[in-house]
Amino acid sequence: MRLKCPLCGERDRREFYYVGDAVALARPDPDAGISAWDDYVHNRDNPAGITRDLWQHEAGCAAWVVVTRNTVSHEVLDTALASDVKRAMS
């Protein structure tokens, strides 16, 4: 699989470290309560189809990248800097 780093261009996925679901960008406020934090830390969906994952370009520029991909076909649909995605969520 090849991933497009928004800063470095297309690279082999072995240059990247998979972190998990991009829900990590939606971290609860520190005072959100125990149930919100429990859900954030322990619960994840495992869908077949379109997902948004968080990857780090570990062997490159070290950027955090949100990768939108299809887990069934392995097609990469989009990549974006995590900072841009988080800013758009605000």
HELIX and SHEET records of a PDB file:
HELIX    1   1 ARG A   13  GLU A   15  5                                   3    
HELIX    2   2 ALA A   22  ALA A   26  5                                   5    
HELIX    3   3 ILE A   34  HIS A   42  1                                   9    
HELIX    4   4 ALA A   82  MET A   89  1                                   8    
SHEET    1   A 2 ARG A   2  CYS A   5  0                                        
SHEET    2   A 2 GLY A   9  ASP A  12 -1                                        
SHEET    1   B 4 TYR A  17  ASP A  21  0                                        
SHEET    2   B 4 ILE A  50  GLN A  56 -1                                        
SHEET    3   B 4 TRP A  64  ASN A  70 -1                                        
SHEET    4   B 4 VAL A  76  LEU A  81 -1                                        
END                                                                             
